[in-house]
Amino acid sequence: EGGEASWITMGKGAEAGPEAWKDRLGEYDAVVLAAGSGLLRNGMLGETDIAKLPVDLVRGRSVELCPPASSNGRLDATSLSREAVLCGKYAAPTAEAGVTLIGATHEFKEDLAAKEVATELRGRSYQLAPDAWDKGEVARVTSGYRVQSRRGNLGRMPILGILGGDDLHQNVWLFTGLSSRGLLYHGVYGDILSDAILEGNDGGMMRRCPHLNWWREYGV
C-alpha cells in the first residue's frame, strides 16, 4: 500500500546484454522470479539447483482458425463464435475479427508436424468450438513452452515461496508452475505471495496454505 509499480523493459544491444537485468536487482527490496520457461535459462535461478526443481518443460502449440472468405472475397467474421470456452482444451476469440485460437497440445518429447497438431486439437476440442472447426481454416500454428509442476496427491500445484538470498539478490522469491492455467490463477496466488513478501517470510503463507509447501520436499 502506498508503493509504486512500474514496468522496465531492458533494451537490446551491447549495453543491455543477456545479463544486464541482473545489474538492476540491487535497486529493489525483493525480487520475484516469475518468467515461466525463462526461469530455466540464462542462470535466472542463481545458485538454485534446477535439477531439483520438480517441474517439466512442456511444449504447447495452438492453432488459429480464421473465418472463410465470403462471396465478395472478404472474410466473413460473423460466422465464428466470439465466446471463450475452457474445458481441458480452450477456444478463445482473438483481437483479430473472427479469428479463434484453440489449444494447446502437451508435447514432452515428440515433435508433431503442423498437420498433426491440427488433427489432435480438433479431436480434443471439437465440442468446444464446432463452428470454428467446421467453418474456419487453419491460418497458422503458434508455439510456446510452459513450466508444468510434477503431479502430487493434490494434482499439479504451483510453486511459490522464498528462495532466500543468493548471488542474484538477498531476498529472492519464486512464482512458477502454473502451467497452462496461469491466466486463471496468477491473481489468486499473486495476492497470497505478495502478502508473504510484505510479512518478510513465507512461514505464515505456508501455515495458511499448507498445500503450497509441497515442493520443499524436493530439497530446492
C-alpha positions as CSV (number, residue, x, y, z in Angstrom):
1,E,0.0,0.0,0.0
2,G,1.4,3.4,-1.0
3,G,4.1,1.8,-3.1
4,E,4.8,2.2,-6.8
5,A,4.7,-0.4,-9.6
6,S,6.3,0.1,-12.9
7,W,7.5,-2.0,-15.9
8,I,11.1,-1.6,-17.1
9,T,12.0,-3.0,-20.5
10,M,15.6,-3.9,-21.0
11,G,16.7,-2.7,-24.4
12,K,18.8,-4.5,-27.0
13,G,22.4,-4.1,-27.9
14,A,25.8,-4.4,-26.2
15,E,24.7,-2.1,-23.3
16,A,21.8,-4.4,-22.5
17,G,23.1,-7.9,-23.0
18,P,21.5,-11.1,-21.6
19,E,22.9,-10.5,-18.1
20,A,22.0,-6.8,-17.9
21,W,18.8,-7.4,-15.9
22,K,20.9,-8.8,-13.0
23,D,22.6,-5.4,-12.5
24,R,19.2,-3.8,-11.8
25,L,18.1,-6.2,-9.0
26,G,20.0,-4.4,-6.3
27,E,17.7,-1.4,-6.6
28,Y,14.8,-3.4,-5.1
29,D,13.9,-4.7,-1.7
30,A,12.6,-8.0,-3.1
31,V,12.8,-9.9,-6.4
32,V,10.1,-12.3,-7.7
33,L,11.3,-14.7,-10.3
34,A,8.2,-15.4,-12.5
35,A,9.4,-15.7,-16.0
36,G,7.9,-19.1,-16.8
37,S,10.1,-21.2,-19.0
38,G,12.7,-18.4,-18.9
39,L,13.5,-19.4,-15.3
40,L,15.3,-22.5,-16.6
41,R,17.7,-20.5,-18.8
42,N,20.5,-17.9,-18.5
43,G,21.1,-18.6,-14.9
44,M,18.0,-16.8,-13.8
45,L,17.6,-19.0,-10.7
46,G,21.1,-18.2,-9.5
47,E,22.5,-20.8,-7.2
48,T,19.3,-22.9,-7.1
49,D,19.8,-26.4,-8.4
50,I,17.5,-26.5,-11.4
51,A,17.7,-30.3,-11.4
52,K,15.9,-30.4,-8.0
53,L,13.0,-28.2,-9.1
54,P,10.0,-30.5,-9.5
55,V,8.9,-29.2,-12.9
56,D,8.9,-30.3,-16.6
57,L,9.3,-28.0,-19.6
58,V,6.3,-28.9,-21.8
59,R,5.8,-27.6,-25.3
60,G,2.4,-26.3,-26.2
61,R,1.1,-25.5,-29.7
62,S,-2.2,-23.9,-30.7
63,V,-3.9,-23.2,-34.0
64,E,-5.5,-20.0,-35.2
65,L,-8.7,-20.7,-37.2
66,C,-9.8,-17.9,-39.5
67,P,-13.3,-17.5,-41.0
68,P,-13.8,-18.4,-44.6
69,A,-13.9,-15.8,-47.4
70,S,-17.5,-14.7,-48.3
71,S,-18.7,-14.5,-51.9
72,N,-17.3,-10.9,-52.3
73,G,-13.8,-12.1,-51.3
74,R,-13.9,-10.6,-47.8
75,L,-13.6,-12.6,-44.6
76,D,-16.9,-13.4,-43.0
77,A,-16.1,-12.6,-39.4
78,T,-19.7,-13.1,-38.3
79,S,-19.6,-16.9,-39.0
80,L,-17.5,-17.8,-35.9
81,S,-18.4,-17.5,-32.2
82,R,-16.9,-14.7,-30.1
83,E,-17.2,-16.7,-26.8
84,A,-14.3,-18.2,-25.0
85,V,-14.5,-21.7,-23.6
86,L,-12.2,-23.6,-21.3
87,C,-12.6,-27.3,-20.5
88,G,-9.4,-29.3,-20.8
89,K,-8.6,-27.5,-24.0
90,Y,-9.6,-24.0,-24.8
91,A,-11.2,-22.0,-27.6
92,A,-10.8,-18.2,-27.4
93,P,-11.5,-15.3,-29.8
94,T,-8.5,-13.1,-30.6
95,A,-8.4,-9.4,-31.2
96,E,-8.5,-10.0,-34.9
97,A,-12.1,-10.2,-36.0
98,G,-13.4,-13.7,-36.4
99,V,-10.1,-15.5,-35.6
100,T,-10.3,-18.2,-32.9
101,L,-7.3,-19.5,-31.0
102,I,-7.6,-23.2,-30.0
103,G,-5.1,-25.1,-27.9
104,A,-3.0,-26.4,-26.6
105,T,-1.0,-29.6,-27.1
106,H,1.2,-31.1,-24.4
107,E,4.4,-32.2,-26.1
108,F,7.1,-33.6,-23.9
109,K,9.4,-35.2,-26.4
110,E,7.5,-35.8,-29.7
111,D,7.8,-33.1,-32.4
112,L,4.4,-33.1,-34.1
113,A,4.0,-31.7,-37.6
114,A,1.6,-28.8,-38.1
115,K,-1.0,-31.1,-39.6
116,E,-0.7,-33.5,-36.7
117,V,-1.2,-30.5,-34.3
118,A,-4.4,-29.5,-36.0
119,T,-5.7,-33.1,-36.1
120,E,-5.0,-33.7,-32.4
121,L,-6.6,-30.4,-31.3
122,R,-9.6,-30.9,-33.5
123,G,-10.2,-34.3,-31.8
124,R,-9.9,-32.9,-28.3
125,S,-11.6,-29.5,-28.7
126,Y,-14.3,-30.0,-31.4
127,Q,-17.1,-30.0,-28.9
128,L,-15.9,-26.6,-27.5
129,A,-16.0,-24.8,-30.8
130,P,-17.7,-26.9,-33.6
131,D,-18.4,-23.8,-35.7
132,A,-14.8,-22.7,-35.6
133,W,-13.7,-26.1,-36.8
134,D,-16.5,-26.6,-39.3
135,K,-16.4,-23.1,-40.8
136,G,-12.8,-22.0,-40.1
137,E,-9.5,-22.7,-41.8
138,V,-6.1,-23.2,-40.0
139,A,-4.3,-19.9,-40.6
140,R,-1.2,-20.7,-38.5
141,V,0.2,-22.7,-35.7
142,T,1.6,-20.9,-32.6
143,S,4.1,-22.4,-30.2
144,G,5.3,-21.8,-26.6
145,Y,6.6,-23.6,-23.5
146,R,5.0,-24.0,-20.1
147,V,6.6,-24.9,-16.8
148,Q,4.5,-27.8,-15.5
149,S,4.9,-28.9,-11.9
150,R,5.0,-32.6,-11.1
151,R,1.7,-34.2,-10.2
152,G,1.1,-35.0,-6.5
153,N,-1.8,-36.2,-4.4
154,L,-3.5,-32.8,-4.9
155,G,-2.8,-32.7,-8.6
156,R,-0.4,-30.2,-10.1
157,M,0.2,-27.4,-7.6
158,P,2.0,-24.1,-8.2
159,I,5.5,-23.3,-6.8
160,L,5.7,-20.2,-4.8
161,G,7.8,-19.2,-1.8
162,I,11.0,-17.6,-0.7
163,L,14.3,-18.8,-2.1
164,G,16.3,-16.7,0.4
165,G,19.4,-15.0,-0.7
166,D,22.0,-16.0,-3.3
167,D,24.2,-14.4,-5.8
168,L,21.2,-12.7,-7.5
169,H,19.8,-10.9,-4.6
170,Q,19.4,-11.2,-0.8
171,N,15.6,-11.5,-1.0
172,V,14.5,-13.8,-3.8
173,W,11.0,-15.3,-4.3
174,L,9.8,-17.9,-6.7
175,F,6.5,-17.9,-8.5
176,T,6.1,-20.6,-11.2
177,G,4.5,-24.0,-12.1
178,L,1.1,-22.6,-13.1
179,S,1.4,-24.4,-16.4
180,S,-1.4,-23.7,-18.8
181,R,-3.6,-22.1,-16.2
182,G,-1.6,-19.1,-15.3
183,L,-4.1,-16.8,-16.8
184,L,-6.7,-18.1,-14.3
185,Y,-4.7,-18.4,-11.1
186,H,-2.0,-15.8,-11.3
187,G,-4.1,-13.2,-9.5
188,V,-5.1,-15.6,-6.7
189,Y,-1.6,-16.8,-5.9
190,G,-0.2,-13.4,-6.6
191,D,-2.2,-12.0,-3.7
192,I,-1.0,-14.8,-1.5
193,L,2.6,-14.3,-2.4
194,S,2.5,-10.5,-2.1
195,D,1.2,-10.8,1.5
196,A,4.1,-13.2,2.3
197,I,6.6,-10.8,0.8
198,L,5.2,-7.9,3.0
199,E,5.5,-10.2,6.0
200,G,9.1,-10.8,5.2
201,N,8.9,-14.6,5.2
202,D,6.7,-17.4,3.8
203,G,6.0,-19.1,7.2
204,G,2.6,-17.5,7.5
205,M,1.7,-18.3,4.0
206,M,2.6,-22.0,4.4
207,R,0.6,-22.2,7.6
208,R,-2.5,-20.7,5.9
209,C,-2.0,-22.7,2.7
210,P,0.0,-25.8,3.7
211,H,-0.5,-27.4,0.3
212,L,1.9,-24.8,-1.1
213,N,4.8,-26.4,0.8
214,W,4.9,-29.5,-1.4
215,W,7.9,-28.5,-3.5
216,R,10.2,-28.1,-0.4
217,E,10.2,-31.9,-0.2
218,Y,12.5,-32.0,-3.2
219,G,15.3,-30.1,-1.4
220,V,15.1,-27.0,-3.5
